[in-house]
Amino acid sequence: MSELRTERLVLRTWRDSDLAPWAAMNADPEVREHFPELLTAEQSAASVASFQADLDRRGWGWWAVEVAGTREFVGFTGLDPVEEDMPFTGVEVGWRLARAAWGHGYATEAARAVLEFGFQSLGLAEILAVTTATNLRSQAVMRRLGMTRDPADDFDDPTAPEGPLRPSVLYRLRSDLASRPQT
């Protein structure tokens, strides 16, 4: 699957022209507030190469997100298997947008398309979402997507350094609940 479309967005494979804005996002302290460190341009380029390799290999992963019509790169969204060192397994949905793209509903819109793809095309029974306990913006998106949190699933992220980024929350959405309208 090379591309997913929504009313306002295109989720697509990565282009060389995405590297500079992606690196700028990863060097922005506000965008990276809930991550342990800023990324260098080299680290950002390596992540794009890895994302594209996953898309090429399995047909899904972390897609670049652009605004339809303007073709402006605004971030990424997608699905990825949960890392092996986590205290749970499954496939997670995620997103990260440039600050200028915040507040437009793009994260929710893009993630809805990804959830639909995961449930309908991949046949996943459940999709997870993970963030720091302090990332209230992402948790709000998770709730808008119909995902739910059981505090018993909260955990300390073993990949995060000691401190405020370690306490994490886990949200879940089962395929049989995905099509219910949210209030």
Secondary structure, 3 states (H helix, E strand, C coil): CCEEECCCEEEECCCHHHHHHHHHHHCCCCCCCCCCCCCCHHHHHHHHHHHHHHHHHHCCCEEEEEECCCCEEEEEEEEEECCCCCCCCCEEEEEEECHHHCCCCHHHHHHHHHHHHHHHHCCCCEEEEEEECCCHHHHHHHHHCCCEECHHHCEECCCCCCCCCCEEEEEEEEHHHCCCCCC
